[in-house]
Amino acid sequence: MDHILKGYKVLDFTHFLAGPTTTRIMAEMGAEVIKVELYPAGDAVRQIAFLKNGRSGYYVQQNRGKKSLCIDVKKPQGLKVIKELLREVDVVTENFSVGAMARMGLGWEEIHKINPRIVMSSITAFGQSGPLSHLSGFDAIGQAYAGVTDMIGDPNGPPSFPMLGIGDVMTGVHALAAIGFALLHREKSGKGQYLDTTLLDSYFHCHEINVQIASCTKGAMVPTRSGSHHFALSPAGIFKGKKRFMFIAGLLHFWEGVAKAIDREDLITDPLYETNELRVANNDALVEIIEEWIQRQESDDAAIKILEDAKVPVAPILSVQEAMDHPHLIERRTVRTINDPVMGEFQIPGMPLRFSDFPDELPLEAVALGESNREILSSYLGYSSADVDGLYEADVIKTEGK
């Protein structure tokens, strides 16, 4: 099946989540992705739960559609194979710590010499330069340095730890955007280039209000975590219903809709609530008024429907399972059911990008460690069966279970 990146080839050194997100979406868009898994164990997430018969659901979710080349790049024969493959691909991706690729003999200068048209994408926690660049880091580390973690949680308690890979996935998509435009530039100029994408930059980019407020007020207004409600906009936050919580965004021009929906039009001109600043100052009392109204309704769904009809942005706070079961997410394939040869049938997040000319999803599977070794070496590089056998005998390449 054709898709928008058909014909583009990617040599993928990424592992864990941020980098594999980039190449996962590229595979979903039809690119040929060769996942280089370092000898002998490959990507560490092959050991992350849920595991069934030694196979990881985490690995399957992030690596469907990619070929797997398990190779020892520390051996001259292995490094030679990689350098030969670099001549055949359009993109090379990696998310090792700064300098790791260069220590393998695969820094940008070397790669650019081998293939001047190649686009190289590096993802790190802090970037290729700067005082923190030497540090390694996961999602939560970049989040902490970006001033994001400090904005999450109860103001009277410690910051909270979001239990999902917001930063890694977002950074992977930022890298994907950079790669796409670098390829577009290459089509016009014929030149490849190097891309430096970081968790810290991506997370800091999410401050839609905090940074400019702190700067413009010269520190007089300090952005801070404020629990279930926004510190600078009201009403905007999490409200307690009869059986569940819901998020109501009655801010700015939506405020009149909230007041009318709860049969309190008098609040619109009330001197305690008529401006956003006043509503923020009196937010506790306003939250109590709205929650009391919710409790008087027939059900939480009924309250939500009244607010929806008043064009107020509102949503029930769903659990993960409730979201997976929601008909909207299922119809749009936001949650997708796949069938893996080992894991069987299970749900994963679907492809988030939609293309009118390519509406269908590609039938992708995750392969075993090193399962594509022979295919890659023969079809990309013209190695004979004897050549490949020699690499197995020299412990340069490996296939799981063999």
Secondary structure, 3 states (H helix, E strand, C coil): CCCCCCCCEEEECCCCCHHHHHHHHHHHCCCEEEEEEECCCCCHHHHCCCEECCEEHHHHHHHCCEEEEEECCCCHHHHHHHHHHHCCCCEEEECCCCCHHHHCCCCHHHHHHHCCCCEEEEEECCCCCCCCCCCCCCHHHHHHHCCCHHHCCCCCCCCCCCCCCHHHHHHHHHHHHHHHHHHHHHHHHCCCCEEEEEHHHHHHCCCCCHHHHHHHCCCCCCCCCCCCECCCCCCEEEEECCCCEEEEECCHHHHHHHHHHCCCHHHHCCCCCCCHHHHHHCHHHHHHHHHHHHHHCCCHHHHHHHHHHCCCCEEECCCHHHHHHCHHHHHCCCEEEEEECCCEEEEEECCCCCCCCCCCCCCCCCCCCCCCHHHHHHHCCCCCHHHHHHHHHCCCECCCCC
